[in-house]
Amino acid sequence: MSENILVVYYSWSGNTRKIAETIGKQTGGSLFELIPVNPYPENYSACTTQARKEIRAGVIPELTAIPDIPESCDTVFIGSPNWWSTMAPPVSAFLSTVDLSGKNIVPFFSHGGGGAGHYVKDIEKSCPDSTVLEPLILTGSGGGGVAERIASCLQKLGLS
């Protein structure tokens, strides 16, 4: 495991988890899954309704744990489904709790066709003293060729 790379993510359906695991394998980075104390509903419609309300209200859900960010860690991948054009509330909770000053941040997210929205701008606002690098944007679980797309992104970023 690479002590200088951490992959932090929230995954509702498992799509973001698959992407995070691939990033972890290719970088040697440590994985940390953000888990809210009160899980989101399993029903898609109920989940998106709750997420929409939370995002609009600025709700910061309680998480079961927050990862320690070692001083040696210089790059943090931050992954989430793209909910209502931004990060899922558990990722907002993580970012409101930790200090990532001086770290390189690589946003990654999965979406169902809505594109980037303001996800990256929201990461930049949450991490003003970090360097936010080019995001990795995938539809669903990334589909065929996801490992190759991730490898290409890592190579562009100089992290392969």
Contacts in CASP RR format, 6 or more apart in sequence:
PFRMAT RR
TARGET T0000
AUTHOR 0000-0000-0000
METHOD contacts of the structure
MODEL  1
MSENILVVYYSWSGNTRKIAETIGKQTGGSLFELIPVNPYPENYSACTTQ
ARKEIRAGVIPELTAIPDIPESCDTVFIGSPNWWSTMAPPVSAFLSTVDL
SGKNIVPFFSHGGGGAGHYVKDIEKSCPDSTVLEPLILTGSGGGGVAERI
ASCLQKLGLS
1 28 0 8 1.000
1 29 0 8 1.000
1 30 0 8 1.000
2 27 0 8 1.000
2 28 0 8 1.000
2 29 0 8 1.000
2 30 0 8 1.000
3 30 0 8 1.000
3 70 0 8 1.000
3 72 0 8 1.000
3 73 0 8 1.000
4 72 0 8 1.000
4 73 0 8 1.000
4 74 0 8 1.000
4 75 0 8 1.000
5 24 0 8 1.000
5 27 0 8 1.000
5 28 0 8 1.000
5 29 0 8 1.000
5 30 0 8 1.000
5 73 0 8 1.000
5 74 0 8 1.000
5 75 0 8 1.000
5 76 0 8 1.000
5 77 0 8 1.000
5 159 0 8 1.000
6 29 0 8 1.000
6 30 0 8 1.000
6 32 0 8 1.000
6 67 0 8 1.000
6 69 0 8 1.000
6 70 0 8 1.000
6 73 0 8 1.000
6 75 0 8 1.000
6 76 0 8 1.000
6 77 0 8 1.000
7 20 0 8 1.000
7 23 0 8 1.000
7 24 0 8 1.000
7 27 0 8 1.000
7 29 0 8 1.000
7 30 0 8 1.000
7 31 0 8 1.000
7 32 0 8 1.000
7 76 0 8 1.000
7 77 0 8 1.000
7 79 0 8 1.000
8 32 0 8 1.000
8 34 0 8 1.000
8 67 0 8 1.000
8 76 0 8 1.000
8 77 0 8 1.000
8 78 0 8 1.000
8 79 0 8 1.000
8 91 0 8 1.000
8 94 0 8 1.000
9 16 0 8 1.000
9 17 0 8 1.000
9 19 0 8 1.000
9 20 0 8 1.000
9 31 0 8 1.000
9 32 0 8 1.000
9 33 0 8 1.000
9 34 0 8 1.000
9 77 0 8 1.000
9 78 0 8 1.000
9 79 0 8 1.000
9 80 0 8 1.000
9 91 0 8 1.000
9 108 0 8 1.000
10 16 0 8 1.000
10 33 0 8 1.000
10 34 0 8 1.000
10 35 0 8 1.000
10 36 0 8 1.000
10 79 0 8 1.000
10 80 0 8 1.000
10 81 0 8 1.000
10 87 0 8 1.000
10 88 0 8 1.000
10 90 0 8 1.000
10 91 0 8 1.000
10 94 0 8 1.000
11 17 0 8 1.000
11 20 0 8 1.000
11 33 0 8 1.000
11 81 0 8 1.000
12 40 0 8 1.000
12 47 0 8 1.000
12 81 0 8 1.000
12 88 0 8 1.000
13 81 0 8 1.000
14 141 0 8 1.000
15 81 0 8 1.000
15 110 0 8 1.000
15 140 0 8 1.000
15 141 0 8 1.000
15 142 0 8 1.000
16 79 0 8 1.000
16 80 0 8 1.000
16 81 0 8 1.000
16 108 0 8 1.000
16 109 0 8 1.000
16 110 0 8 1.000
17 33 0 8 1.000
18 141 0 8 1.000
18 142 0 8 1.000
18 146 0 8 1.000
19 79 0 8 1.000
19 108 0 8 1.000
19 110 0 8 1.000
19 136 0 8 1.000
19 138 0 8 1.000
19 141 0 8 1.000
19 142 0 8 1.000
19 146 0 8 1.000
19 150 0 8 1.000
20 31 0 8 1.000
20 33 0 8 1.000
20 77 0 8 1.000
20 79 0 8 1.000
20 108 0 8 1.000
21 31 0 8 1.000
22 146 0 8 1.000
22 147 0 8 1.000
22 150 0 8 1.000
23 29 0 8 1.000
23 77 0 8 1.000
23 108 0 8 1.000
23 136 0 8 1.000
23 150 0 8 1.000
23 154 0 8 1.000
24 30 0 8 1.000
24 31 0 8 1.000
24 77 0 8 1.000
26 147 0 8 1.000
26 150 0 8 1.000
26 151 0 8 1.000
26 154 0 8 1.000
26 160 0 8 1.000
27 77 0 8 1.000
27 154 0 8 1.000
27 159 0 8 1.000
27 160 0 8 1.000
32 67 0 8 1.000
34 63 0 8 1.000
34 90 0 8 1.000
34 91 0 8 1.000
34 93 0 8 1.000
34 94 0 8 1.000
35 63 0 8 1.000
35 64 0 8 1.000
35 65 0 8 1.000
35 90 0 8 1.000
36 61 0 8 1.000
36 62 0 8 1.000
36 63 0 8 1.000
36 64 0 8 1.000
36 89 0 8 1.000
36 90 0 8 1.000
36 93 0 8 1.000
37 61 0 8 1.000
37 62 0 8 1.000
37 63 0 8 1.000
37 64 0 8 1.000
38 61 0 8 1.000
38 62 0 8 1.000
40 47 0 8 1.000
40 50 0 8 1.000
40 51 0 8 1.000
41 47 0 8 1.000
41 50 0 8 1.000
48 83 0 8 1.000
48 84 0 8 1.000
51 83 0 8 1.000
51 84 0 8 1.000
51 88 0 8 1.000
51 89 0 8 1.000
52 83 0 8 1.000
52 84 0 8 1.000
53 59 0 8 1.000
54 61 0 8 1.000
54 89 0 8 1.000
55 83 0 8 1.000
55 84 0 8 1.000
55 86 0 8 1.000
55 89 0 8 1.000
56 84 0 8 1.000
58 89 0 8 1.000
58 92 0 8 1.000
59 89 0 8 1.000
60 89 0 8 1.000
60 92 0 8 1.000
60 93 0 8 1.000
60 96 0 8 1.000
61 89 0 8 1.000
61 90 0 8 1.000
61 93 0 8 1.000
62 93 0 8 1.000
63 90 0 8 1.000
63 93 0 8 1.000
63 94 0 8 1.000
63 97 0 8 1.000
66 94 0 8 1.000
66 97 0 8 1.000
66 98 0 8 1.000
67 98 0 8 1.000
69 76 0 8 1.000
69 98 0 8 1.000
69 99 0 8 1.000
69 100 0 8 1.000
69 103 0 8 1.000
73 103 0 8 1.000
74 102 0 8 1.000
74 103 0 8 1.000
74 104 0 8 1.000
75 103 0 8 1.000
75 104 0 8 1.000
75 105 0 8 1.000
75 106 0 8 1.000
75 159 0 8 1.000
76 100 0 8 1.000
76 103 0 8 1.000
76 104 0 8 1.000
76 105 0 8 1.000
76 106 0 8 1.000
77 105 0 8 1.000
77 106 0 8 1.000
77 107 0 8 1.000
77 108 0 8 1.000
78 87 0 8 1.000
78 91 0 8 1.000
78 94 0 8 1.000
78 95 0 8 1.000
78 105 0 8 1.000
78 106 0 8 1.000
78 107 0 8 1.000
78 108 0 8 1.000
78 123 0 8 1.000
79 87 0 8 1.000
79 91 0 8 1.000
79 107 0 8 1.000
79 108 0 8 1.000
79 109 0 8 1.000
80 87 0 8 1.000
80 88 0 8 1.000
80 90 0 8 1.000
80 91 0 8 1.000
80 109 0 8 1.000
80 119 0 8 1.000
81 88 0 8 1.000
81 109 0 8 1.000
81 110 0 8 1.000
81 111 0 8 1.000
82 109 0 8 1.000
82 110 0 8 1.000
82 111 0 8 1.000
82 112 0 8 1.000
82 114 0 8 1.000
82 115 0 8 1.000
82 116 0 8 1.000
82 117 0 8 1.000
82 119 0 8 1.000
83 89 0 8 1.000
85 114 0 8 1.000
85 117 0 8 1.000
85 118 0 8 1.000
85 119 0 8 1.000
86 117 0 8 1.000
86 118 0 8 1.000
86 119 0 8 1.000
86 122 0 8 1.000
87 95 0 8 1.000
87 109 0 8 1.000
87 119 0 8 1.000
87 122 0 8 1.000
87 123 0 8 1.000
92 126 0 8 1.000
95 123 0 8 1.000
95 126 0 8 1.000
95 127 0 8 1.000
96 126 0 8 1.000
100 127 0 8 1.000
100 129 0 8 1.000
100 130 0 8 1.000
101 129 0 8 1.000
101 130 0 8 1.000
102 129 0 8 1.000
102 130 0 8 1.000
102 131 0 8 1.000
103 127 0 8 1.000
103 130 0 8 1.000
103 131 0 8 1.000
104 130 0 8 1.000
104 131 0 8 1.000
104 133 0 8 1.000
105 123 0 8 1.000
105 127 0 8 1.000
105 130 0 8 1.000
105 131 0 8 1.000
105 132 0 8 1.000
105 133 0 8 1.000
106 133 0 8 1.000
106 134 0 8 1.000
106 135 0 8 1.000
106 136 0 8 1.000
106 157 0 8 1.000
106 159 0 8 1.000
107 119 0 8 1.000
107 120 0 8 1.000
107 123 0 8 1.000
107 132 0 8 1.000
107 135 0 8 1.000
107 136 0 8 1.000
108 135 0 8 1.000
108 136 0 8 1.000
108 137 0 8 1.000
108 138 0 8 1.000
109 119 0 8 1.000
109 135 0 8 1.000
109 136 0 8 1.000
109 137 0 8 1.000
109 138 0 8 1.000
110 138 0 8 1.000
110 139 0 8 1.000
110 140 0 8 1.000
110 141 0 8 1.000
110 142 0 8 1.000
111 137 0 8 1.000
111 138 0 8 1.000
111 139 0 8 1.000
111 140 0 8 1.000
112 139 0 8 1.000
112 140 0 8 1.000
113 139 0 8 1.000
115 137 0 8 1.000
116 135 0 8 1.000
116 137 0 8 1.000
119 135 0 8 1.000
120 132 0 8 1.000
120 135 0 8 1.000
123 132 0 8 1.000
123 135 0 8 1.000
124 132 0 8 1.000
133 157 0 8 1.000
134 153 0 8 1.000
134 156 0 8 1.000
134 157 0 8 1.000
136 149 0 8 1.000
136 150 0 8 1.000
136 153 0 8 1.000
138 146 0 8 1.000
138 149 0 8 1.000
142 149 0 8 1.000
151 160 0 8 1.000
154 160 0 8 1.000
END
